[in-house]
Amino acid sequence: MSLDLDLTVRRDSFALSLQLSVADGEVVAVLGRNGAGKSTLLSALAGLLRPDEGRIELGGRVLNDAAKGVHVPPHLRGIGLLAQDPLLFPHLTVAANVAFGPRSRGVSRHDANALVSQLLSDVDAAEFGARRPSQLSGGQAQRVAVARALASEPELLLLDEPFAALDVDAAPALRAMLRRVLRNSSRTALLVTHDPLDALVLADRVIVLADGRIVEQGETRAVLGRPRTAFTARIAGLDLVPGVYGPSGLVAEDLVLSGHVPEPIDEGSPAVAVFAPAAVAVHVEPPAGSPRNVFGAVVGGLEPHGDLIRLRAARAVDGPLWVDGLAADLTAAAVADLGIEPGTRIWLAVKAAEVALHPVAGGS
């Protein structure tokens, strides 16, 4: 079912205000920092919060209309929720958990049992039907939770960090399973996640929330490959520098960053420079000559990153503000050779060929 909403929800000093349309069968990922409004959005859709203004429509059916006082209660919305915690009924078997929704809607026992068998097979959990939730691993329980959410045949499925509580071995298999199930059922879904891999694997489109508003949106690979905000760049594993586009490149405070321009940018308009941490060279002395894209910093922290060490830069006393949080990937040998540790003064250099300059959405 298609989803259309235009709403404002106020909670103390915070306000969520957005317009969003989700096509029938589309999966949209919602990204954002803690406090950006993701949970408020899910609560409003589920009927747990009444919007102060606006309207929510699902498949042509009005769920909320603040002006007319319409508010459909949660159990009548036709919306399913899959959260981090499977929330299975501990006193029921797996099969009974999955059958609970359809049986509550008046589906016959025979038809409900047939649906349960089909769904447990779809999520690769057919052999768990007679078990209790306490006899399942975390990954197995979440598979059953997917089947239970789908058993109610929701018009919209809300996925709230569904893999966050799983270990690194269980998450990939469940992610692949959920992708298959969503695609096979053409289910309309909204996915809240902090993991870019969830968005890449599951979502057709991404929206990024900040301070209760949409600041980025578009096709998943385009948004994560060409981020417009520092938050999106960080979760996508990229560095991002904001500034204004000028004749020689991106003007960021008192520095100019050179790079290639994949799409036209109007001079004087907001823009960003995006580059990979692997493209950043680290020096403990200013590089010889006058290379472009060199800026001073200090080492803010060092952390494991696969086979590499990820350096997080912090602003030097005489350095630009935007350096804080930038990443550079180094080998352990390089870190040892440079003799760097938190607090060490460094210079970061990025070749212009490794830097992409993009206009900021909404810029003039």
N, C-alpha and C positions, 0 to 999 in steps of 0.2 A: 504494500500500500504506500502511496506517496504521503509525505509529511510536509506541511507548511506551517510555519510559525512566525509570528511577529509579536514579541513580548517584552515586557519589562518586569523584573522581579526585584524588589528592594528588601534588603536584609540589613538592619542597622545602618552602617555607613557605606555598605556595598550595594551596587546596583548592577544587575545583569540586563543588558538591553541589546537584542539582536534580532535579525531577520534571517531565516534559514529555510531552504526547500531541499527535500531529499526525494529523489525519484523512486518510483516503484522498483524494488529489487536492488537498490543502490546501497552500498555500505560506505558510510562517512565516518572518518576518524576525527576525534576532537582532541586536540593537544593544547597544553597550556601549563603554566606553573601552578603550584598549589595556591589556591585563592583566586584563580583566574575566572572561576565561574562554572567549571565543568560539573561539579556535584549539584549546584543550583539548577543547571539546565536539566540534568537527569531527573531531579526531584520534581521540577515543574512538569516535565513530560509524563512522569509516572503518576502525577496527581497528588503528590505529597505536599506540594506548595501551590498556592493560588497566585498566578501572576497579578501584579497590581494593575497592569495595563496590557492590552493586546489580545491575541487570539491564537489558539492552537487547533489545527485541523488535520485529521488523519484519515486518508482515503475518502475525503469528502464529508467526513463526520466531524462535527464541531465538538472538541473536548473541553475547550475553555473559550469563553468570550467575556472578558472582564466588563465590558460596557453593558452587556445584557444579563450579567450575573450567572452565566452558564459555567458549571464546573462538574464534569463527569467524575465520579469517584474512581479510585484506582482499580477496583475489581471489575469495573465495567468498561475499561478503556481498550482492552485488547492489546495490552503492551506487556511483554515479558522482560524480565531482568535477570541477567547473569552477572554475578558479582565475584569478587576475589574469593569469598567464602562460599562453598557450595550450598550451605544452608539446607542440607537434606534432613528430613525427619528421621531422627535416630531410632524410633520405635518401629519404622516401616522398612520392609525390604526394598531393594533397589527397584524392582518391578512396581511395587506399590507406590513408591515415590514418584515414578514417572507417570503412573496411572492416575495420580491424585487430581491433576488438572482436568483431564477429560471426564473423569467420573463426576467431578464437581459440577461440570457443565451438563450432566445428564446423559453422557454417552454410555451406551450399554456396556456391560462387563465384557462381552464377546468382542465388540469393536475396540474397546479400550485395550484389551489384551493384545489384539492384532497390531494396534498402533504402537504399543510398548515394544513388542518384538521387533518391529521395523526400526524404530528409533534407536533402540539399544544396539541393533546391528549397524545402523548408520554411524554411530559414534564408537564402534569397536568395543562395545561393552556387553555383548550378548551373554557372555558366560557369568556375568555378575548379578543376574536377575534375582537370585535367591539370597544373596548376601545382605547383611546389614551395613549401613554406612561405616560403622566402626571397623569393619573388616576390609575396607578399601584404602589404597594409598591416596595421596593428594591428587595425583593425576587421574586416577580411576574415578575418584569422587567428582572431579570437575567434568569428566566425560558424562557422568550420569546427570550432573546439573545441566549440561547442554541439552541432553535428551528431555529432561523434565521441562526446561524452558520452552522447547519446541513443541512438546506434547499439547500445550494449551493453544497451539496454532495462533501465536500472536501476530497481529498485523504489523507490529514494530517490535524489534528486539533491541534492548539496551544492554550493551556489554561494558561493564564497569571494571576496568583493569582485570580481565578474566584470568590472566596468567601470572599476576604479580606474586601470588603466594606459592607458586610451583617452583621446584628446583630446576636447574639448568638442563637436566636430562629429560624431564617430563614436558617442559614447555614447548619445544619444537614439534613434537608429535601431536600435541593437542592443538597447536596453532594450525598445523597442516590439516588436521581433521576438521576443525571449525571452518576453515576456508572451503573445504570440499562440501560440507553440509550447507553452508550459506549459499554457495554457488548452485548446488543441486536443487535447493528449495526456493531459489530466487527471493530470499528473505530480505526485507528492508531492515537495515540495522544502523545503530549509532554506537560507535566504539570509542570509549574514553580510555586513553593509554598514555604512558610516558615513554613507551618503547617504540622507536621509529620502525623496528622490524615488524611489530604488530601492524602498524599502518601500511607498510610496504606489502606485506603478505595478504592482508585482509581487506584493505580499504580501496575504493575506487577514487575517493576524494578526501582531502584533508581540510579542516578548518583549524585555525590557531586562535585561541582566546587569550586576551590580556586585559585585566581590569574590567571584565564583564562585557567586552566587545570583541568582535572578530577583527583581527589585524592582518591575517593572511588566510587565503583559501585558494584551492585549485586542485588539479590532478595530483595524486600522491607523489609520484616521482618528480614532478616539476617543483612542488613546494619543498621537498626535502633536498632536491639537487640544487635548487636556486633559492635558498632561504632569504627572507627579507627582514627578519628580526634576529637578535642575538640568541634568544631562547631556541628558536627553530634550528639555527645553525649549530648550537651546542648539542641538541639531541640528535641532529643529523651527523654529528662528528666533524663539523666544519668550523672554521674561524670566520667571524664576520666583523667588519669595521663600518660603522655608520658615518655618513658625512654628506657633502654636497658635491655634485658633479661640476668640474671645471674644465678649462681647455686642456690641462695637462693630466687630468685624472681625478681621483677622489680627494677632495680637500677635507681632511679630518683634523680639526684643531689647527695647529700650525704646520702640519705635514701634508704632503701630497703623495698618494699611492697610485702608482701606474699599474695598468692591467689591460686586458682585452675587453671589448664591449660587445657581447653577443646580440644585444638589441639596442636600438637608439635611446639615448638619454638626453633630455633637454638640459642645456647648460644652466646651472643655478638651481636645479631641482634636487630633492633628496635622493640619495643613492647609497648603495652598500658595496663594499669590497668583500668577496668571499674566496677563501682558499683553504686547502687541506692542511692539517697539522704536520703531515709528512713533508709538506713543501717548505716548512719553516726551518732555516738554518740558525743555529745558536752559536754565538761567539762570546768570549770573555774579554775581548778587546775590540774596539771599533774596527770594522772591516776596512782593509786598505782601499785607497782610491775613494771614489764618490758613487758607490752603487746606489741605485734607487731602492725604495721600499726597505729602509733600515730604520729601526726605532729602538730606543733604549728601554730597559725594563729591569726588574729583579726577579729572581726565582721565587715564586709564591709557594710552589709545592711540587713534589715528584710522586707519581703513582704508577703502579703496574698497568700496562695496557697491552694485553696479549703477550707477544714476544718482545715488546718495546717498553720504554719508559715514557710516560706522558708528562711533560713539563707544563705546569700552569704558571703563566707569567703574572706578575703583579706590577702595579704602576711604580716606576721610579720617582723620586722626588721631583726630578726635572722632566719627567716623561708625560705622555698624553694619558688622559683618563681611560680611553678605550682599550688600552693595552691590558688592563686588569681582566684576567680570566682567559686570555688567549692561550691556545695550546700549541705545543711543538712535540713531535714524536722523535725520540732518540733511542739508539741502542744503549744497552747497559754499558758497553765498552766506551761509547762516546761520552756518557755521563761521567764515567771514571776518568777518562782522558782530560775532560774539561775541568774536573775537580769542582763541580758545582753542587750546591746544596741550597736549601731555602735561605733567602737573603742575599745570595750572590748577585752582583751586578752583571748584567748580560746585555748583548745586543742581538736583536732578532732581524733576520733578513729573508725576504721573499722575492724570488724572481718575478718580474712583471708577467712573464708567460704563464705563471701559475696562478695569477690573480684574475678573477672575473668581476667586472663591474656591472651592477644591475640597478635599474630604477626601483624605487620603493613604491609599492602599491599605494595609490592615493596621492602620490606626489604630483606637483604641478608640472 
